[in-house]
């Protein structure tokens, strides 16, 4: 499932001027990786075994 199909709820955001915050594990529902689309280009977000995030094109 791509991110465009279902966007998870924000974890926290106090006002419209705040930065939207999302839990990475909500974005990466299968525990491995998520596809993120920006201006028609696909990026992959994944969580490493060490718990780090990697975003690749």
SVG drawing of the C-alpha trace seen along z (x, -y; Angstrom):
<svg xmlns="http://www.w3.org/2000/svg" viewBox="-6 -29 28 35">
<polyline fill="none" stroke="black" stroke-width="0.4" points="0.0,0.0 1.4,-3.4 1.4,-6.4 -1.0,-8.2 -3.7,-5.6 -3.8,-6.1 -2.2,-8.8 -1.8,-8.0 -3.0,-10.5 -0.6,-13.1 1.1,-12.2 1.2,-15.8 0.6,-19.3 -0.5,-22.2 -1.4,-24.8 -1.4,-25.2 2.0,-26.8 3.6,-23.8 5.4,-21.1 3.3,-18.0 4.7,-15.0 4.1,-11.3 5.3,-8.2 7.6,-6.4 6.2,-3.0 2.7,-4.3 4.1,-5.2 5.9,-1.9 3.0,0.3 4.6,3.6 7.6,3.0 10.0,2.8 9.5,-0.1 7.0,-2.7 6.7,-4.5 6.5,-8.3 5.6,-10.2 6.6,-13.8 5.9,-15.6 5.5,-12.2 8.8,-10.9 8.9,-7.8 11.1,-7.7 11.5,-4.7 11.5,-5.2 12.8,-2.3 13.7,-1.5 17.1,0.3 17.7,3.1 19.5,0.5 16.3,-1.6 17.6,-4.4 15.5,-5.9 16.8,-5.8 15.1,-7.8 16.2,-6.9 15.1,-7.9"/>
</svg>
